[in-house]
Amino acid sequence: MSTVILTGLPVPGSPLAEELRSLGFDVRTAPGPADAAALLAAVPADQRVAVVDSAFVGHVHALRLALTDPRFDACATTGALTVRPAARAALDKAAALPETEAGDGPWADRLAAAVEASGTPVQRPELGSLVAAVPATAEERQAAEAAVAAVDEEAVRLRSAVKSRDGFFTTFFISPYSRYIARWCARRGLTPNQVTTASLATALVAAGCAATGERWGYVTAGVLLLVSFVLDCTDGQLARYSLQYSTMGAWLDATFDRAKEYSFYAGLALGAARGGDDVWGLALGAMILMTCRHVVDFSFNEANHDATANTSPTAALSDRLDSVGWTVWLRRMIILPIGERWAMIAVLTAFTTPRVVFYALLAGCAFGALYTTAGRVLRSLTRKARRTERAARALADLADTGPAAELTARAAGRVLGRRAPAAGLAAAVAGSAGLLWTAWAQPFGAWQTAVAAAGYAVLAGVAVARPLAGALDWLIPPVFRAAEYTTVLVLAAKADVPGALPAAFGLVAAVAYHHYDTVYRIRGNAGAPPHWLVRTIGGHDGRVLLTAVLAAVLATRAADFRFALTALAVAVATVVLAESIRFWVSSGAPAVHDEGEPA
């Protein structure tokens, strides 16, 4: 139960107490700060507690944003402050300060200032056209009430449920009605997690329909994929509409999108196989391209989100282009974001073949990846910025270095790495290029590939030996991802036995889940997965070396290589999923969700 303490003399006719009860608070009143401090001390320390001025005038949604958001330990707006248990000590300390009992302004505002001064961050939500005020006179109160009446609160709440930056297809073809579905769900007590699960279930049914290999199955799959995407938009809008953010929701939202898309790839590949067309290599290639593209996004953002003196002529040009309305939508569309991508997959699935779907997907995503990566390289080369230790640490975690590369880093990599700022990226590119060329040029099972994998592990250690603070060091994690995933694809294709490519698909999917999990932990400021997990699954260098050695040992028994890939996929998936589930359902996991449009 949450408790709110109303401070000051009650205002006759004010609906404030009932509004707070409608938000789930137990309301208590206190005439003055001393009485409020006594009531505050009586509230158990493990409960959310709020302090609101009795003269507060504003929209209920303004109070909802300020007092019920579970993502922040302390949150405030004019005349209202709330803290969760993690910030309770700071509030108690502020309430005990004599200066907070005196002075001008609502006691809640003085408490918020004292809590922030003590070092505890206090979130202040953007209210936009919503009203939150503590009028001092009858005239001011009348004006505030008129301002409240002049704003359509429900329209603002619906608008703010939609993400402020989204793709063209999502913005104009999904969000205009999905927000109303979100409101319908909220009024019936449905949670975002339930909608997320429904979206996953719908996508899995779509994948099953695609796996039939029949035209009716493909048409049904396309329709269901679009329904799944509508639900995928609805769950986030429901979370923003009702502020139902949760750690479990963060995990589901972060992982189910990829699970849905990659499962659909597998369904298309199974359907094509039923018709005599083997497209597993294309399906795996599409998954590799999408994952590497996402890693480029994640690495660049982590490298630069807290950089200091961050200036770039390229970024300035991008800002100028954004001032021309149509270029904003064009630039969002050509990178094939999730809305446009799923719409394209759905339509092509219904009317063409899986092979055509994958050709279009590979071409579109390759163009988008080249466009965004080129722009970010230009920004990195032209900007003057100093990256923080946190950014370098995040890139090192995204690199996913295992024991084999760590040995090199400790032995010789540090000396080699200090000689040139670009040595890390050069080592990563050289090791990856050598590995991929050897795997492609040599026959299946050649020991030269295993030797190249060993060289790759050595150079991977050189790449991460020094802090990843160089201008282009954010490219190192995606280079490693491309090398590892593509090596598995090439070796499975060269094995040329039924089931090898599906097994490779499963292995890459398991490893990709681990890499996505790492990203979302870092984005939630929860740190990377524990080092024991990285060591247990070998790191990217260890997995590449193991796969190459298995191919060499089983060169004359390619069917056994298929079983080895399957076993490795199961082992990695088991360990990674167990640790991921343990983390995301724990109390220390972050509640991370994309923000909607400011109200």
Sequence and secondary structure as in RCSB ss.txt:
>XXXX:A:sequence
MSTVILTGLPVPGSPLAEELRSLGFDVRTAPGPADAAALLAAVPADQRVAVVDSAFVGHVHALRLALTDPRFDAC
ATTGALTVRPAARAALDKAAALPETEAGDGPWADRLAAAVEASGTPVQRPELGSLVAAVPATAEERQAAEAAVAA
VDEEAVRLRSAVKSRDGFFTTFFISPYSRYIARWCARRGLTPNQVTTASLATALVAAGCAATGERWGYVTAGVLL
LVSFVLDCTDGQLARYSLQYSTMGAWLDATFDRAKEYSFYAGLALGAARGGDDVWGLALGAMILMTCRHVVDFSF
NEANHDATANTSPTAALSDRLDSVGWTVWLRRMIILPIGERWAMIAVLTAFTTPRVVFYALLAGCAFGALYTTAG
RVLRSLTRKARRTERAARALADLADTGPAAELTARAAGRVLGRRAPAAGLAAAVAGSAGLLWTAWAQPFGAWQTA
VAAAGYAVLAGVAVARPLAGALDWLIPPVFRAAEYTTVLVLAAKADVPGALPAAFGLVAAVAYHHYDTVYRIRGN
AGAPPHWLVRTIGGHDGRVLLTAVLAAVLATRAADFRFALTALAVAVATVVLAESIRFWVSSGAPAVHDEGEPA
>XXXX:A:secstr
 EEEEEESS  TT  HHHHHHHTTEEEEEESSHHHHHHHHHHS TTS EEEEETT EE HHHHHHHH  TT SEE
EETTEEEE GGGHHHHHHHHH GGGTSSSS HHHHHHHHHHHTT   B    TT  EE  SSHHHHHHHHHHHHT
S HHHHHHHHTSBSS  HHIIIIIHHHHHHHHHHHHHTT  HHHHHHHHHHHHHHHHHHHTT SHHHHHHHHHHH
HHHHHHHHHHHHHHHHHT   HHHHHHHHHHHHHHHHHHHHHHHHHHHHTT   HHHHHHHHHHHHHHHHHHHHH
HHHHTT EEEE HHHHHHHHHHTSHHHHHHHHHHT  HHHHHHHHHHHHHHS HHHHHHHHHHHHHHHHHHHHHH
HHHHHHH EEE  HHHHHHHHHHHT  HHHHHHIIIIIHHHHHT TTHHHHHHHHHHHHHHHHHHHS TT HHHH
HHHHHHHHHHHHHTSS S STTGGGHHHHHHHHHHHHHHHHHHHH  TTHHHHHHHHHHHHHHHHHHHHHHHHTT
S S  HHHHHHTTHHHHHHHHHHHHHHHTTT HHHHHHHHHHHHHHHHHHHHHHHHHHHTSTTS      B   
